[in-house]
């Protein structure tokens, strides 16, 4: 059997719109993709089912699901008995990062960080991705963070990613022994949701297999009212397409 000569990449795969678009981007750039998902005690398992659909349909080279329990700490509406905010809309969200320092977008968070923020989640997830990358021989990690259309999370900012990448290359065998510097790819970080959807559709992404909702029904239907639903529906509307997933209620934010 002929071995692939493509570069390997570990990709954080939630089964959501952003991470699935990252799969298509990484694949278009010639990477062999090793997906990493998390069963971290989140309030629903719908996203892991979506991740499995993405793996099956898009043909990743490998996929593992790490089981950790962030409910031990709680502190988030996704890991504790805290209500998911609904109906905040654009005015109630930190939906746009601002600020340029010496030409580098620092992604300053506006407003209050919402209760759907899971403490240190991206730091934890990237640490697992770093370990998986060392084992698979990957020098590249993809994460679908976004600093434009997002809910105001501090671990979605460009300066955070740059700092983590610098740390990763101080803390790994490959970084010390010269096996290849770790690069963290954030291809969506400066894109609006509409731009992400437009690109994904051009790359053949089937968004009907994805999920974004923070508080879906037991059958997987999205609530249509949480921040994630608001941003997703807004993105599809601005991109000129209707979201193919089922919603309990879409409000006034759909085509």
N, C-alpha and C positions, 0 to 999 in steps of 0.2 A: 504494500500500500504506500502511495506517495505521501510523504509528510508535508503538512502545510508549512510554507515559508513565511506566512503572515506573522506580524507581531501579535503578541498576546496582550489582552487588556482585561482587567477586572472591572465590572460595571455594577454599580449599586442599582438593583432592580426592585422597585416597589410594586410594579404593575400599574403605575399611574401614567398619565399623559407624558410627563416630562421624561421619566426614565425610559419609557418605551421609545420615545423619539431619539433618545441618546443611543439606544440599541441600533436604530436605523443609521444614525450618523456614524457611529463607530464601525459598523459593517461597511458603509460606503467608503470609509477611509482604509479599508483592508485589514482590520483587526480581527483576530480570533477572539471571541467574547466569552468570558467566564462570568456568568451572572451570580450576584450575591444578594440574597433576600434575607429578611429578618422576621422571625416570630418573636417579638419583643414584649408581648403582653398587651398589644394594642387592643382597642375596644372592639375590633371586628377582625375576622379572618378573610374578608372579601378581597383585600389587596393581595394576599398570598395566592388566592385562586386566580386572580388576574395575572399575577406574575407567572404562574404555571402556564396560563394560556399564551402569554407572550413567548415563553421558552418553546412551547410546542409549535407555535405558528412561525416564529422567526428563526428557529434553528440555531440556538447558541451552542458553543462548543462544550460548555459545561455549566452547571448550575447547582449551587448549594444554598440551603436555608439554615442560617444560624439561629439557634434557639437561646435567647436570653430573656430575662424577666425584669423589665424596667418598672413593673408595678411595685417592686420592692421599694422604690423611691417615690413613685407617684409624681405629684407636682404638675400634672398635665391633664387636660380633658381627654387625651387619648390613652392615658394609662391609669387614671384614677376616676373616682365617682364625682366628676365635675362636668357640668353641662357644657356641651359644645355651643359656642356662640352662633346665633342664627340671625339672618336679616341685617347684618352690619352694612353691607354695600360698600361702595368705594370710599365714601366719606368717613366710614367708621374703621377703615383699615389702613395700615401702613403699606400702601400698595405700590409705592414708587421710591426706589433708592435715589439719593441725591448726593452731590458732593464730589468734587474733583480736587485731588491734591497732587500737584506736580504731574498732571496728566493721567494719574491713575485713579480710577473710580474706586472710592473707598466704601461705597454702598452704605451710607449712613442710615440707620434705622430711624424712621419717623414714628412718633406716637408710642403708645404702650405696646409691649410685646404681648401677643394674645395667649390665652390659656391653652391653646392647642400646641404651643411650643413644648417639645419634650426636652427636658434639660440635658444638654450635651449630646443630643442624639447623633448629629452628624460627626462629632468627634469620635464617638463610640463606633459608629458604622465605618468610618474611614479607617479606624484602627484595625477592625476586622478585615477590611479590604486590603490593607497593607500587609497583613499576615498572609492572606490568600494569594496576593501578588508574589510574595517571596516564594511561596511553595510552588506556584504554577510557573514561575520564571517570567512573570509579566513585569514590565517597567512602566505600564500605563494604567491609570485608574480613571474611570468616567463616573461623574456624579451630576445629576440633573438639577443642580441648584440654580436659582434665578434671582437676580437682584432688582428686577423691574416689576413684574407682576407677581408679587409674593405677599405673604401675610405679615411680614415684619420680623422674621426670625434672624437673630444675630449670626447664625452659622450658615447663612446663605450669601454672605458678602465676599467680594473679591479679596479683600485684605485678609480675611480669615483663611480662605483657601491658600493664598500665597504663604501665610505663616505655617499652615499645616504641611504644605509641600516641603518647606525648608526643614521643618522638624523631621519629616519622614526620611529625608536624605542624611540626617544625622543619626538616625535610630535603626537603620537596616544594614544587613550584611552587604547587600548590593551597593548601597551608598558608600560604605567604608572600603570594600574590596574592589570597587570599580566594575561591578557587574552590570552597571547601568543605573543612571539616575532615575528615581521615581518622578513621573510627571502626572499631575492631577489635571484632567481635562474637564472643563466646565463649558461646553459648547453653547449652552443656553443662557449663560449668566447675564448677557446684555440684550436678550431678546424679549419682546412682549409675548404674551400667550398667543396672540394672533399670529405673530411671526413664527413661533414654534409650531403651531398647527399647520400653517401654510407649508413650512419646510417638511414636516412629517408626512403630510399628504403627498407632496412631491416625491418623497422617498418611498411611498407605498405603505405607510403605516395604517393599520386598521384600528382606528380608535375605539371601535365597538368592543374590543376585548379588554380595554383598560378601565380603571376606576380611579376616581380622585376624591370622592366624598369622605368627609370626616365622620359622618354619622348615617351610614346607609341603612336601609331596611334589611330585614333578615334575608330577603330574596335577592339582595344586592342593588336594588333600585336606589339611586342617589337622592338625597333629601332635597336638593335644589336651593337650600337656604344658607348653608354654611359658607365660610370664606372660600374653601376650595371649590365648591360648586359655583359660587359667584364668579370667581376668576376664570374657571373653565368655560362657563357659558358665555361670559363676556368675550373670551378669546375666540370662541367659535363664531359668535355673532360678528365680531370685527373682521374675522377672516372670511366672512361670507358663506359660512357653512352651518348646517344644523348638527348639533352633537348627537351621535348615533346611540348613546347609552340611554337607558330608561331612567326617568326621574319621577319622584312622587309629585313634585311641583317644580315648574321651571320659572315661576315668577314672570317678570316682564323682560327677562334678559336673554331671550332666545329669538331666533328668526321667526 
